[in-house]
Amino acid sequence: MSEYLDKLFSLDGKVAVIIGGTGELCGAMAEGLAGAGAEAVLVGRSEEKAGARMDVIKAAGGKTRFIAADVGSREAMDSLRDEVLSQCGQVDILVNGAGVNSPTPVLDIPEDEFARIIDINLGGVLRACQAFGSYFVDRQVAGSIINLGSISGLNPLSRVFTYSASKAAVHNLTRNLAREWAPHKIRVNTLVPGFFPAEQNRKVLTPDRIAQILGHTPMDRFGHAPELVGATLLLASNEAGGFITGTELIVDGGFNAVSI
């Protein structure tokens, strides 16, 4: 059984770039990718946060490194790609998980806040996909791109208007890229977490909000970051997930299955 599972999910010899890998959710995904044999390249702005995550990965026998980058410009993403290639020699997996949120009510959202959230959550994904997608296409690499979506990108949620809009656009962008790049054997999917307490959403998790969420979640609890690992490995592996592209893999404790 172990040899069979190793064949399906092993990422030995692969290089995975995890943008947002210094955060809680993508950090756990990075640990999983490294545990399956990939070299996990953590990308973010805080080397201190990266260091703590890298210590965990190295203690478990995994390979990892940190590269500082910001998703705010195409030039930065091109430079990131080139730096990864210089240090690692290849890229096989890209995880796009950088994101910001705000609880500002619809009528009060200033234009600059709206533009900033859209630019990071949607523009950052597009720029990274362009930079690394060009490498996959030019080098004929059967790459896997995993974009982090959100349950709010599938169903409108109160208090996160701009975030929801940006994530809905990420879901659409993912499907478009999957269609366009399938002939190049590049798979593009959206991993859709439900409610996982993390740095960017804790400010909106008031007691009444928590009660609403759990009342709508059949499993009656929040998700834990390591519970994203199995879905990540499925989407990352060309053996296990080689025919999966353009889809939304939802990990939400049943939240999306409930209507009333």
N, C-alpha and C positions, 0 to 999 in steps of 0.2 A: 504493500500500500504506500509506504513512504517513497519508494522509487517512482511509483506512478504519479504521486502528487508532486514530487520534485520535477518530473518531466513537464507537468502542466504549468507549474507556477514558478519554477526557478528563473531568476533574473541574473544568473552568474554571467559576468563579463559585460553587463549592461551599465550604462550611465544614465541616471535619472536626475533631472534638474527640477527642483521643487521651489517655485517662486511663492514666497509666503511661508517657507519652511521653518522660519523662526517662530511662527505662531503655534497655537495649541493644536488645531485640527491638522494642518499640513505638516506640523512637526511629527505628529503620530503617524501620518502617512509616510513620511520620510523614514521613520524607524522601521515601518513594515517593508518598504522597498529595500532598505539596506539589509534587513533580516532575510530577504529572499535572494540576496546576493548582489544587488546593484550597488554601485557607488552613488551615494546620495549627496548631491550638491545642493546645499541649503542656500537660498537666495533671499536676502532681506536687507534691512538697514541697520540692524542691531547685532553686532558681533558678539556682544555679551549674551543675548538670548540664544544666539546660534551655538555659543560655546557650551552651554548647559545641555542642549539637545545633542550636540556632537559627542559629549562625554558619555551620554547614555548609549548612543549608537556604537561607539568604540568599545565600551565596556562589554557589549554583547558580541563583539567580534566583527562588527561591520565596518565598511569603508565610507568615509564622509569628508567633506570639506565645506568651507563657507566662502561665498563671493558676494560682496556688497553690490547692490544694484537697486535702482528705482524704476518702476514701470512707467514713469511719466513721459518718456520719449522713446521714439523708435531708435534713435542713436544709442541710447543706453541699453536697449535690448540687443541691438546688433553687437555692441561691445561685450555684453554679457555672453552672448553666443560664442564670440571669438575667444573670450577668455576661457570659457569652459573647454573649447576645442584645444586651446593651447595647453591647458593643464591636464586634460583627460584624454584628448585624442578623438573623442566621439561623443555623440548624444543619441540616446535611444528613446527616452521617455521625458515628456514635459508635463509638469503639473502646474496649472495656473490657479493660485489660491490667494493672491493679494486682494485685499478688499477693505472697504471702510463702510460705516453705517452712520445713520443719524435718526433720532426720533422726532425730528421737526414735523409738526402738522402741515398738511398740504398747503393751506392758505398762508402759512408763514415761511415757507421755504424760500430763502434768498437765491437769486440766480447763481451766485458764485458757489454756494454750497451744492446746489443741484449739479452744476457743471463739474465740480470736483469729484463728487461721488460717481457720476457717469464716466468721467475720464479715467478714474482709477479702476473701477469695477469692470467696465466694458472696454474702454480704450486700452487699458493695460493688458487685458487678455488678447485683444486684437494685435497689439504691437508685438507681444511675445510670440503669438502664433505666426505672424509674418516673419519675424526674425528666424525662429527655429524651423518653421515650415519651409522656408527657402532652402535651408540646409538639408532637410529631409528630401525635398524634391530634387535638388541639384546632385546630391550624393546617392540618390536612390535608396534611401534608408527606410525600412518599413517601421516607421516611428509610431508611437502611441502618445496622443495628447489628451490629457484629462483636465477639463475645465471645471472649476468648482462653481456649481450653481447654488440654488437655494429653493427650499420648499415655497418661499414667498415669490419665487419666479414662476411658479406653476399656479398658485392661488393667491390673490391679493390679500395681504395682511395689513391690519391697521398699524400705525405708528412707524412704519418703515417704508414709506411711499417711494422715495427715490431709490432706495436699496432694492426694493421689489422690481421696479422698472428696469434697473440696470441688470439684474439677474435674469429677468425674462428675456432681455436682449442677448445675454450670454448664451442662453439655451438656444435661441434662434441662430446666433452666430455659429454655434457648435454644429448644428445640423447642416448649415450651409457649407462649412468647411469640410465636414464629413463627405458630403456629396461631391464637392469639387476635388478633393484629394484622394478619394477612394481608388482611382486608377493608378495612383502612385503608391498604393499599399500603405497609406498613412491613415490610421484610425483616429477619429476625434469623437470623444464622448463627454457627457456631463455627469459628474458625480454630484448627487443632490442630497445633502444632509438635511435632516429635519431639525429638531431643536437640540443643539449641542451647546451648552453654555461655554462661551469663549470670550476673549477680551473685547471683541467688537460688539457683542450683543448683551453683555451683562447690564449695561446701563438702562436697558428697556425691560429687564426682567424684574418687574415689581411684583409683590405678592399676588395682586389680583391678576396680573398677566400670567404668572406661573400657574395659577389655578385654571385659567382659561385654556392654556396650552395642554396641561395634563388631562383636563376634562375632555379634550379633543383627541387625545393620543391613546389608542387602545392598550398599549403596553404600560401606560400610566407612569411614565418616567421620562427623564431626559436621556439622550444618547451620551455615550462615553467615547472620547476621541479614538481609542484603539478599535472601536467597532466599525470604523471606516476602512480599516486595513484590508479586510477580505475583499471588499468591493474594489479597492485600489489595485490589488494584485490581479484580480480578474481582468480589469480594464488594461492594466499595464502589460500583461503577458500575451504574446502573440500565439502561444500554444493554447492557453485556456480561453482567451477572448478574441481569437483571430478573426472571427466573423461578426464581431460586435462593433458597430460604428454608428454614429448619429443618434445615439439613444441617451435617455436619462435614467441612470441607475439610482433609484431612490432608497435612502437608508433613513427611515423616519419613525420607526416603531408603529407604523400604521396610520400616521396622521393624515396622509393624503387619501386614505381609503374611507375616511369619515366625511359625510356630508351634513347630516343633521343629527 
